[in-house]
Amino acid sequence: MDQVTQREFDILRLVATGMTHAAAGDALGIRGQTVKNHLSDAYKRLRVNNQTEAFVALGWLTVPPRCEHVSREPYAGFYRCLGCGWFPLAGLSVLDE
């Protein structure tokens, strides 16, 4: 967690549980836009471009294994490999401190 601030980490944990930015903001007593600003700062610190990449960087998300098939498309938390079937973006779990 030393790569992000405590506030950014707390927000990432809430978002990882499926909370919207507005709901995470309500839980922390801040506005949804402030949540977005903290997430943007966290992405910069982690050198990632989005929430999914942040979860992978923090070790909260297991990326499906690569296969020899090329066609993958994200859909509702899953990747569909047209050769192998559905691979859930499983392993999303918030770390216990």
PASEBA-1860 file (N, C-alpha, C; in nm, 3 decimals):
! residues 97
1> MDQVTQRE> 0.081/-0.119/0.000/0.000/0.000/0.000/0.085/0.125/0.000 ~ 0.216/0.112/0.014/0.302/0.228/0.023/0.307/0.310/-0.105 ~ 0.243/0.265/-0.212/0.245/0.340/-0.338/0.133/0.443/-0.345 ~ 0.031/0.429/-0.263/-0.082/0.523/-0.264/-0.103/0.575/-0.123 ~ -0.172/0.688/-0.112/-0.201/0.742/0.020/-0.308/0.657/0.088 ~ -0.322/0.674/0.219/-0.423/0.599/0.293/-0.563/0.629/0.239 ~ -0.591/0.755/0.208/-0.723/0.793/0.157/-0.748/0.727/0.022 ~ -0.649/0.729/-0.066/-0.663/0.665/-0.197/-0.686/0.515/-0.179
9> FDILRLVA> -0.613/0.453/-0.087/-0.630/0.311/-0.061/-0.771/0.281/-0.011 ~ -0.820/0.363/0.082/-0.955/0.343/0.135/-1.059/0.353/0.024 ~ -1.042/0.450/-0.065/-1.136/0.468/-0.176/-1.127/0.350/-0.272 ~ -1.007/0.306/-0.304/-0.991/0.190/-0.392/-1.058/0.067/-0.332 ~ -1.046/0.048/-0.200/-1.112/-0.066/-0.135/-1.263/-0.059/-0.149 ~ -1.320/0.060/-0.130/-1.465/0.074/-0.142/-1.511/0.050/-0.285 ~ -1.439/0.106/-0.380/-1.474/0.087/-0.521/-1.459/-0.060/-0.560 ~ -1.361/-0.128/-0.503/-1.339/-0.269/-0.533/-1.456/-0.356/-0.487
17> TGMTHAAA> -1.530/-0.310/-0.387/-1.645/-0.386/-0.340/-1.768/-0.361/-0.426 ~ -1.756/-0.271/-0.523/-1.866/-0.244/-0.614/-1.938/-0.113/-0.588 ~ -1.891/-0.037/-0.492/-1.954/0.092/-0.464/-1.934/0.189/-0.579 ~ -2.034/0.269/-0.603/-2.020/0.378/-0.701/-1.934/0.487/-0.638 ~ -1.892/0.580/-0.720/-1.815/0.693/-0.669/-1.897/0.772/-0.568 ~ -2.024/0.791/-0.599/-2.112/0.867/-0.508/-2.129/0.793/-0.375 ~ -2.150/0.662/-0.381/-2.168/0.584/-0.258/-2.040/0.583/-0.175 ~ -1.925/0.569/-0.240/-1.798/0.572/-0.169/-1.779/0.709/-0.104
25> GDALGIRG> -1.816/0.813/-0.177/-1.807/0.948/-0.121/-1.896/0.964/0.001 ~ -2.019/0.914/-0.008/-2.111/0.921/0.106/-2.053/0.848/0.227 ~ -1.994/0.732/0.203/-1.937/0.652/0.312/-1.821/0.724/0.380 ~ -1.750/0.807/0.303/-1.633/0.877/0.356/-1.660/1.023/0.390 ~ -1.783/1.067/0.363/-1.817/1.206/0.393/-1.757/1.306/0.296 ~ -1.737/1.262/0.171/-1.684/1.351/0.068/-1.772/1.339/-0.057 ~ -1.750/1.429/-0.152/-1.831/1.427/-0.274/-1.779/1.320/-0.370 ~ -1.868/1.274/-0.458/-1.831/1.177/-0.560/-1.719/1.227/-0.649
33> QTVKNHLS> -1.720/1.357/-0.680/-1.614/1.415/-0.763/-1.479/1.407/-0.692 ~ -1.480/1.422/-0.560/-1.356/1.411/-0.484/-1.304/1.268/-0.490 ~ -1.395/1.171/-0.487/-1.357/1.031/-0.503/-1.288/1.012/-0.636 ~ -1.345/1.068/-0.742/-1.285/1.056/-0.876/-1.146/1.119/-0.878 ~ -1.131/1.233/-0.812/-1.000/1.299/-0.807/-0.897/1.212/-0.736 ~ -0.937/1.152/-0.624/-0.845/1.064/-0.551/-0.808/0.942/-0.635 ~ -0.906/0.886/-0.706/-0.878/0.771/-0.792/-0.779/0.808/-0.901 ~ -0.799/0.924/-0.962/-0.708/0.971/-1.066/-0.566/0.983/-1.011
41> DAYKRLRV> -0.553/1.038/-0.890/-0.421/1.051/-0.828/-0.361/0.913/-0.801 ~ -0.444/0.819/-0.754/-0.397/0.684/-0.726/-0.348/0.617/-0.853 ~ -0.421/0.635/-0.964/-0.379/0.575/-1.091/-0.243/0.629/-1.133 ~ -0.221/0.758/-1.113/-0.092/0.817/-1.148/0.020/0.758/-1.063 ~ -0.005/0.744/-0.932/0.097/0.689/-0.842/0.129/0.544/-0.879 ~ 0.025/0.468/-0.917/0.044/0.327/-0.952/0.090/0.309/-1.096 ~ 0.090/0.419/-1.172/0.127/0.416/-1.314/0.036/0.322/-1.394 ~ -0.095/0.340/-1.371/-0.196/0.264/-1.443/-0.294/0.360/-1.505
49> NNQTEAFV> -0.382/0.306/-1.590/-0.477/0.392/-1.661/-0.620/0.381/-1.613 ~ -0.651/0.279/-1.535/-0.790/0.261/-1.495/-0.801/0.176/-1.370 ~ -0.923/0.160/-1.325/-0.953/0.086/-1.203/-0.907/-0.059/-1.210 ~ -0.934/-0.126/-1.320/-0.896/-0.266/-1.333/-0.745/-0.281/-1.322 ~ -0.671/-0.196/-1.390/-0.525/-0.203/-1.383/-0.476/-0.173/-1.242 ~ -0.545/-0.083/-1.171/-0.508/-0.053/-1.032/-0.527/-0.175/-0.944 ~ -0.639/-0.246/-0.963/-0.665/-0.365/-0.882/-0.560/-0.473/-0.910 ~ -0.520/-0.485/-1.036/-0.415/-0.582/-1.071/-0.283/-0.539/-1.006
57> ALGWLTVP> -0.250/-0.411/-1.014/-0.124/-0.361/-0.957/-0.119/-0.383/-0.806 ~ -0.233/-0.375/-0.740/-0.240/-0.395/-0.595/-0.252/-0.543/-0.557 ~ -0.266/-0.629/-0.658/-0.277/-0.771/-0.632/-0.416/-0.817/-0.591 ~ -0.516/-0.734/-0.617/-0.653/-0.766/-0.578/-0.730/-0.837/-0.688 ~ -0.673/-0.847/-0.804/-0.746/-0.901/-0.919/-0.655/-0.997/-0.993 ~ -0.708/-1.112/-1.023/-0.634/-1.210/-1.100/-0.674/-1.196/-1.246 ~ -0.577/-1.175/-1.331/-0.604/-1.162/-1.474/-0.613/-1.302/-1.534 ~ -0.711/-1.327/-1.620/-0.722/-1.460/-1.681/-0.595/-1.498/-1.754
65> PRCEHVSR> -0.564/-1.625/-1.754/-0.443/-1.668/-1.824/-0.455/-1.644/-1.974 ~ -0.345/-1.617/-2.034/-0.344/-1.600/-2.180/-0.361/-1.736/-2.246 ~ -0.423/-1.736/-2.360/-0.436/-1.860/-2.435/-0.390/-1.832/-2.578 ~ -0.396/-1.932/-2.659/-0.350/-1.914/-2.796/-0.452/-1.840/-2.882 ~ -0.571/-1.822/-2.831/-0.676/-1.752/-2.906/-0.659/-1.602/-2.892 ~ -0.697/-1.531/-2.991/-0.673/-1.387/-2.995/-0.796/-1.307/-2.954 ~ -0.914/-1.356/-2.984/-1.035/-1.277/-2.965/-1.081/-1.278/-2.820 ~ -1.060/-1.167/-2.755/-1.109/-1.151/-2.618/-1.187/-1.020/-2.613
73> EPYAGFYR> -1.296/-1.022/-2.545/-1.373/-0.900/-2.530/-1.424/-0.891/-2.387 ~ -1.406/-0.778/-2.320/-1.455/-0.765/-2.184/-1.607/-0.751/-2.183 ~ -1.670/-0.812/-2.086/-1.815/-0.800/-2.072/-1.853/-0.825/-1.928 ~ -1.906/-0.726/-1.863/-1.963/-0.738/-1.728/-1.873/-0.814/-1.632 ~ -1.747/-0.777/-1.624/-1.658/-0.839/-1.529/-1.598/-0.970/-1.576 ~ -1.618/-1.003/-1.701/-1.564/-1.127/-1.754/-1.491/-1.096/-1.884 ~ -1.399/-1.181/-1.919/-1.342/-1.178/-2.053/-1.393/-1.300/-2.125 ~ -1.430/-1.282/-2.247/-1.476/-1.394/-2.327/-1.367/-1.426/-2.427
81> CLGCGWFP> -1.309/-1.542/-2.411/-1.215/-1.591/-2.510/-1.298/-1.680/-2.603 ~ -1.306/-1.643/-2.726/-1.392/-1.715/-2.819/-1.346/-1.858/-2.842 ~ -1.223/-1.889/-2.804/-1.173/-2.025/-2.818/-1.193/-2.109/-2.693 ~ -1.182/-2.047/-2.577/-1.183/-2.123/-2.451/-1.310/-2.104/-2.368 ~ -1.386/-2.002/-2.393/-1.505/-1.976/-2.313/-1.487/-1.856/-2.223 ~ -1.567/-1.850/-2.118/-1.566/-1.735/-2.027/-1.462/-1.751/-1.919 ~ -1.390/-1.644/-1.895/-1.297/-1.639/-1.784/-1.341/-1.524/-1.694 ~ -1.385/-1.553/-1.574/-1.422/-1.442/-1.485/-1.298/-1.366/-1.442
89> LAGLSVLD> -1.317/-1.239/-1.419/-1.210/-1.161/-1.358/-1.217/-1.192/-1.210 ~ -1.192/-1.318/-1.178/-1.204/-1.368/-1.042/-1.082/-1.329/-0.962 ~ -1.090/-1.355/-0.836/-0.979/-1.322/-0.750/-0.987/-1.180/-0.698 ~ -1.097/-1.111/-0.731/-1.114/-0.976/-0.680/-1.151/-0.987/-0.533 ~ -1.057/-0.958/-0.451/-1.085/-0.961/-0.308/-1.008/-0.848/-0.244 ~ -1.073/-0.785/-0.152/-1.008/-0.673/-0.082/-0.914/-0.733/0.020 ~ -0.795/-0.681/0.023/-0.694/-0.732/0.115/-0.732/-0.700/0.258 ~ -0.710/-0.794/0.346/-0.728/-0.768/0.489/-0.600/-0.706/0.540
97> E> -0.617/-0.607/0.624/-0.499/-0.540/0.678/-0.462/-0.603/0.811
END
